[in-house]
Structure formats: C-alpha cells, structure tokens
Amino acid sequence: MPAARAPLLASLLLLALGPDPTRAQADPGALNRCVDAEGNAVYTDRACEALDARPARTAPPNPDTLPADAPVARDCARTPAALVIAVEEALAAADGNRLAALYDWRGRSDAAANVVMPRLEAIAASRFIEASTAHSAEGSDDAELAAEAAEAPPDRLRIVHSPDGLGTGETAEFRLVRAAGCWWFAD
C-alpha cells in the first residue's frame, strides 16, 4: 500500500468507528450526533444546541432504573403482581408456550430447556388452582427472618395445580427474577 494512503485509511477508520462521545461536544470540528425536536438524528460539527437539538444518547438506558410507569418497547410483567396475572392467564388458557414466555431463559442451555419446557407444558396442561407470590423466609420460626420477609419483595412464585384434574393439587415453586425491568420466574 502506498504511504500516501495510510493517513486516508486511518481517517476513514476513525469515521467508521464513530465519534468519541466524551470529546464530541468539546472538540470543535468533531462530528456530533444529535436528536432534533421531532426525534430525527442530526449529525453536525457544531454543538447540538446550535441546531435546537440535544445530544443523542450513546447507550440505551438501564431498564432496571426506569420508573415503573415508563413506556417499554415490549410488554412484560413490570411487578410481581403483574407476573402472577400473566401466569394465571397462561394457565387458564392451558398454554405452555405462553407460560414459557414468562420464564427467565437467560443462561439456559438447550439441554436445560429440554427439561424445563416439558415441565411447563405439563403444568399448563393440568387443572390450574392458584398462583401466588411469597417470600422464602415467610413462616420462618426465626422472628427476625419473618419480619424481613414481610418487608422485602417476594422472591418465590407458587403455582398450585392438579395434574390429574381431580385432587387438591400439588405446588410447583419457582424463583422470582428481576431482569431488564421485568419480572420473570425461573428454577
């Protein structure tokens, strides 16, 4: 490669990688990424404010820090109570796939999914009795633990169902997990 092309290629590489967000507003001549009042992306070498725009975010917000009423791109259980309602609806419809959509699959292998999914399908196919949340320390003989459980958010999901459709039921218990601003259940 001729030596004259090296600076040109280096400049193109820097442009492809994008501007340094820490320098963008301070460095005149830097390319600034902005958002105008209508939400359109604007690229400029001037300060965003000069165009009645604001600097664009460089990273999406952490959904776990958003207020509970913040709009989300996908519908999910934003509270443990909302998760219980979604589980009840899935079980009332006897829909194993709908129940599986509420399960926290992060970090699960295909082998683990091959164990979990039939269990969820069997629960969904059985007669649904009740779903509720609880805290693992509820009913503890230790008064201090029981008091902590009363103050803490729930950490368990209990599904009471009757596999044979006749009996009083058996309880399937799962962990409650909060991730990406949503509540899920998992083993």
C-alpha positions as CSV (number, residue, x, y, z in Angstrom):
1,M,0.0,0.0,0.0
2,P,1.4,3.4,-0.9
3,A,2.4,5.5,2.1
4,A,0.1,8.4,0.9
5,R,-3.0,6.2,1.5
6,A,-2.2,5.4,5.1
7,P,-3.5,8.7,6.6
8,L,-6.6,8.5,4.4
9,L,-7.3,4.9,5.6
10,A,-6.7,5.9,9.2
11,S,-9.2,8.8,8.9
12,L,-11.8,6.6,7.3
13,L,-11.3,4.0,10.1
14,L,-11.8,6.7,12.7
15,L,-15.0,7.9,11.0
16,A,-16.3,4.3,10.8
17,L,-15.7,3.7,14.5
18,G,-17.8,6.8,15.3
19,P,-17.0,9.9,17.3
20,D,-15.7,9.8,20.9
21,P,-18.8,10.8,22.9
22,T,-16.6,12.3,25.6
23,R,-14.9,14.7,23.1
24,A,-17.8,15.3,20.8
25,Q,-19.2,18.5,22.5
26,A,-15.8,19.9,23.5
27,D,-13.8,19.4,20.3
28,P,-14.7,21.9,17.6
29,G,-14.7,20.0,14.3
30,A,-15.7,16.7,15.9
31,L,-18.8,15.1,14.5
32,N,-21.7,15.4,17.0
33,R,-24.7,13.1,17.0
34,C,-27.9,14.9,18.0
35,V,-31.6,14.5,18.1
36,D,-33.9,17.3,16.9
37,A,-37.3,18.1,18.4
38,E,-39.1,15.6,16.1
39,G,-36.8,12.8,17.2
40,N,-34.7,12.8,13.9
41,A,-31.0,12.0,14.0
42,V,-28.8,15.0,13.1
43,Y,-25.1,14.9,12.5
44,T,-23.2,18.1,12.8
45,D,-19.8,19.6,13.5
46,R,-21.4,22.3,15.7
47,A,-22.9,22.0,19.2
48,C,-26.3,20.3,19.2
49,E,-27.8,23.3,20.9
50,A,-26.9,25.5,17.9
51,L,-29.5,23.4,15.9
52,D,-32.1,23.4,18.6
53,A,-31.3,19.7,19.2
54,R,-30.0,17.7,22.1
55,P,-27.0,15.3,22.2
56,A,-28.1,11.8,21.3
57,R,-27.6,9.1,23.9
58,T,-24.7,6.8,23.3
59,A,-26.1,3.9,25.2
60,P,-29.7,2.8,25.9
61,P,-30.9,3.4,29.5
62,N,-30.8,0.6,32.0
63,P,-34.4,-0.6,32.2
64,D,-34.0,-1.5,35.9
65,T,-33.5,2.2,36.7
66,L,-36.6,3.4,34.8
67,P,-39.7,4.3,36.7
68,A,-42.4,1.6,36.9
69,D,-44.7,3.6,34.6
70,A,-42.0,4.2,31.9
71,P,-43.1,3.0,28.5
72,V,-41.3,-0.1,27.3
73,A,-40.8,-1.5,23.8
74,R,-42.2,-4.9,24.7
75,D,-45.0,-5.9,27.1
76,C,-43.7,-7.6,30.2
77,A,-44.6,-8.0,33.9
78,R,-43.3,-4.8,35.5
79,T,-44.3,-6.0,39.0
80,P,-44.6,-9.4,40.8
81,A,-48.4,-8.9,40.8
82,A,-48.4,-8.4,37.0
83,L,-46.4,-11.6,36.6
84,V,-48.9,-13.5,38.7
85,I,-51.7,-12.2,36.5
86,A,-49.8,-13.2,33.3
87,V,-49.1,-16.7,34.7
88,E,-52.8,-17.1,35.7
89,E,-53.9,-16.1,32.1
90,A,-51.4,-18.5,30.6
91,L,-52.6,-21.4,32.8
92,A,-56.3,-20.5,32.3
93,A,-55.6,-20.8,28.6
94,A,-53.7,-24.1,29.2
95,D,-50.9,-22.6,27.0
96,G,-47.5,-23.9,27.8
97,N,-45.8,-21.6,25.3
98,R,-47.4,-18.6,26.9
99,L,-46.2,-19.8,30.3
100,A,-42.7,-20.3,28.8
101,A,-42.7,-16.7,27.6
102,L,-42.7,-15.6,31.3
103,Y,-39.8,-17.9,32.2
104,D,-36.3,-16.5,32.6
105,W,-34.3,-18.4,29.9
106,R,-31.1,-16.4,30.3
107,G,-28.1,-18.7,30.6
108,R,-30.0,-21.9,30.0
109,S,-28.6,-24.5,27.7
110,D,-30.6,-26.4,25.1
111,A,-30.3,-29.4,27.5
112,A,-31.8,-27.4,30.3
113,A,-34.5,-26.1,28.1
114,N,-35.4,-29.7,27.1
115,V,-36.0,-30.4,30.8
116,V,-37.8,-27.1,31.7
117,M,-40.2,-26.9,28.7
118,P,-41.9,-30.3,29.3
119,R,-42.4,-29.3,32.9
120,L,-44.0,-26.0,32.0
121,E,-46.2,-27.7,29.4
122,A,-47.3,-30.3,32.0
123,I,-48.2,-27.6,34.5
124,A,-50.1,-25.7,31.8
125,A,-52.0,-28.8,30.7
126,S,-53.1,-29.7,34.3
127,R,-56.0,-28.1,36.1
128,F,-54.9,-24.7,37.4
129,I,-55.9,-23.9,41.0
130,E,-53.9,-20.9,42.1
131,A,-50.8,-18.8,41.5
132,S,-49.2,-16.5,44.2
133,T,-46.0,-14.9,45.2
134,A,-44.3,-15.4,48.5
135,H,-41.0,-14.8,50.3
136,S,-38.8,-17.7,51.1
137,A,-38.5,-16.6,54.7
138,E,-42.3,-16.4,55.3
139,G,-43.4,-18.5,58.2
140,S,-39.9,-18.9,59.5
141,D,-39.5,-19.8,63.1
142,D,-36.9,-17.0,63.3
143,A,-38.9,-13.9,64.1
144,E,-36.2,-11.6,62.6
145,L,-36.3,-13.5,59.3
146,A,-40.1,-13.5,59.2
147,A,-40.1,-9.7,59.8
148,E,-37.6,-9.2,57.0
149,A,-39.8,-11.3,54.7
150,A,-42.8,-9.1,55.4
151,E,-40.8,-6.0,54.3
152,A,-39.0,-7.5,51.3
153,P,-40.4,-8.0,47.8
154,P,-41.4,-11.6,47.1
155,D,-38.8,-14.0,45.8
156,R,-40.9,-17.0,45.0
157,L,-43.7,-17.9,42.6
158,R,-46.0,-20.7,43.7
159,I,-48.3,-22.5,41.2
160,V,-50.9,-24.9,42.6
161,H,-52.2,-27.3,40.0
162,S,-53.8,-30.7,39.8
163,P,-52.0,-32.9,37.2
164,D,-54.8,-35.5,37.3
165,G,-57.5,-32.8,37.3
166,L,-59.1,-34.3,40.4
167,G,-57.0,-33.9,43.5
168,T,-56.4,-31.0,45.8
169,G,-53.3,-30.2,43.9
170,E,-49.6,-30.0,44.1
171,T,-47.3,-27.0,44.3
172,A,-44.7,-26.0,41.8
173,E,-42.3,-23.4,43.2
174,F,-40.0,-21.1,41.2
175,R,-37.7,-18.3,42.0
176,L,-38.7,-14.7,41.0
177,V,-36.1,-12.9,39.0
178,R,-36.0,-9.2,38.0
179,A,-34.1,-8.5,34.8
180,A,-34.4,-5.9,32.1
181,G,-37.0,-4.0,34.0
182,C,-39.3,-7.1,34.1
183,W,-40.2,-9.8,36.5
184,W,-39.8,-13.5,35.4
185,F,-39.8,-16.9,37.1
186,A,-37.1,-19.5,36.9
187,D,-35.9,-22.7,38.6
